[in-house]
């Protein structure tokens, strides 16, 4: 029997308060595009905010093969792929507590760019801590730059992106 690999802490920034419907709850910077490996630490990190997650929806174009269901902390979490969902958005749903919308920072993003992107989510107050409040290693040893001026819109969420991410 093999021992499962230890979970790495989620690189996650959440807003201080529950945002209005249609707004982002935060940003998540996964280590890879493997949802099977990434979801357990993410679900753990948002449990206090979202409650027990029962459904996660993703846009399929950015993710490799993913399970349709995962057993996380003893309960089943369904993973659905929706082609109509923005590819950089991940939605976690919970019975009774609603949903948590996270913009996904691509795993191949440099630490400095990821820190800027995560700090750009309004209301997060990125603190440089792993878990609920900040970006973890994204900004270790360096100060966060102030959010960039208004830039292109990601989906319908009005998330300003750093100029280095413009295409």
N, C-alpha and C positions, 0 to 999 in steps of 0.2 A: 504494500500500500504506500502511495506517495504522499508526502506532506504538502499541503497547498502552500504556495508562495505567500509570504506575509504581505498584508495590504499596505500600500504606500498611502500616505495621507492625501486626501483630495486637494487639488490646487483650485480653490473655490473662493469667490467673493460674493457675498449676498448683500442686498440692500438692508439698511438699518430697520426699515419698517416695511410692512406688506404694501407693495405698490398698488396703484389703481389697476383694474382689469385692463389687459392689453399692454401693460408695461413689463419690462424685464425685472426679474427677481435677482439677477446677478449674472456672473460669468464663471465658466468652468474651463480649466486648461488641463485636459487629460494627458497622460503620458504616452498614449498610443491610440490607434484607431480600433483596438480590440475591445468592444463593449463588454464582452464576458469578463475581461480582466479589470476594466475600469469601473463598472457599475457598482460593485460592492462598496468601495470606499466612498463613492458619491452618495449612494443611498444612506450610508451611515452619517455622512456629513450634513445632510439636509433633514435628517429625521426629526430634530427638535423643531425645525421651522415648518416642515410639510407634514409631519406625522408619518405613519407607515405607508410607504410608496407601494402602489399596487399596479400602476401602469406607467410606462415610459414610452414616449413617441419620439421618433427621430426622422429626419429626412435621409433617405437611403443613399444618396450620392456620395456622402463623405465617409461612410462607415463600411468596413468589410463585412463579411458574414457575421451575423449576430444571432443569438438564440431567440426563439420566440417567447421563451419563458426562462427565468433564472430564479433559483432558490437563494434568497439573501436574508440572512438573520432568521432563518426558519420559516419565512413566508414567501409565497410565489409572487414574483414581479413579472408582469407581461411586458414584452417589448414589441412595439408595433412600428412598422415603417410606413410613412405616408409620403408619397411623392409630392403632394401639394404643400407639405410643410417646408419652411425655409431650411436649407441644408445646414445652416450654422445655428439652428435652434434645437434645443433638447427640452422636452416638457415632461415633468414628473407630476403624476396625479396621485391623489390620496383620497380615500373615502372620508367624507366629512370635512376635510380641511382644504379642499380645492386643489390648486395646481401651483407649480413653481416653474417658471419659464427662465431658462438659462441660455445665454449666448455661449457657443462653444468656440474657444480660442484653439485654432489648429495645433495639434501636438508638436508639429515641426517648427512652430514659431519660436524665435529666439526669446530668451528670458526678458530682455529689455523691452521688446515689442509686446510680449504678453503682459508685462506689468502695466504698460501704457494702455493696452486694450481693456484690461480688467479694471483699471482705475477710471476709465472713461464711462463706465456704466453709472448713470446718475444715482446718487443716494447710497453708494456702497461704502465710501470712506475707506478705501483700501488701506490696510494698516501694515501689510507685510507679514502677517501671521498666516500660517497654514490653517485650513479648516474654514470655519464660518466667516471670518473677518477679512482675510486677505489672500495674497497670491503665493505665499510660501517662498520657494526659492526664486521666484520670478524677479523679486526685487532685493534679494539678499545682497548686502554690501553696497547698495546704491540707492539714492533717493528717487522717489517717484517724480516724474515730471508732471506738471499740471496738464489737465486734459487739453487736447488740441482744439483749435477753432472748429466751428461747425464744418462737417464734411459729408460725403455721400451717406445715404441712408441704407441700412441693412434691413431688408424686408420692410415691414411697416413699423419698426420698433424705434426709429430715430436714435440709433446708437452711433455716436461719432467715432470714426476710426482714425488712427494716426495716419499722417500723410504717407509714411513709409508703406502702408498697406493699400494705398490707392492703386488701381490698375488702369 
